[in-house]
């Protein structure tokens, strides 16, 4: 955050195609205690599954994502971080975020 604005800063990692989605979540959780990067996901949020169909990515998280909702809506900064990361890393036009039962 700088001057009341948030900036998305892409970070590049080289991984196999099958590991990209999980790597995104791992890095967004900010699991490095010494990191000064701002993170919006808590350490207990896990990616359960994802599916890509018709330029749309459906991502499903465990119930710990519920902690990041306010008045029934996913916090805007969390939604933006997830969507921007997935849209930048996959050939999709939209991202739908779901929570497993």
C-alpha positions, 0 to 999 in steps of 0.5 A, a space after each residue: 500500500 502506498 498513498 492509499 493505493 494498493 499495488 499488485 506486484 507479480 513474482 515469477 516462479 518456474 514450476 510444472 503446470 500441475 503445481 501452479 495453482 498450489 504454488 500461487 496459494 502457498 505464496 499468497 499465504 505468506 508462509 515466510 516469517 521473515 517476509 515483509 510482503 503483505 498477505 491476505 490469506 491465513 495459513 490455514 486456507 488450502 486449495 482443495 481443487 480447481 477446474 478450467 472450462 470455457 475460459 473460466 477457472 473454478 477454484 475451491 478452497 477449504 472452509 478456512 476461507 470463510 474467515 475472510 468474508 465480511 457480510 457474506 462477501 469475500 474481502 475485496 483485497 483477498 478476491 483481487 489477490 486471488 483473481 489477479 494471480 490466477 488470471 495472470 497465470 492461467 489462460 482464463 478470462 474469469 475466476 470463480 471462488 468457491 468453498 468446499 463443504 
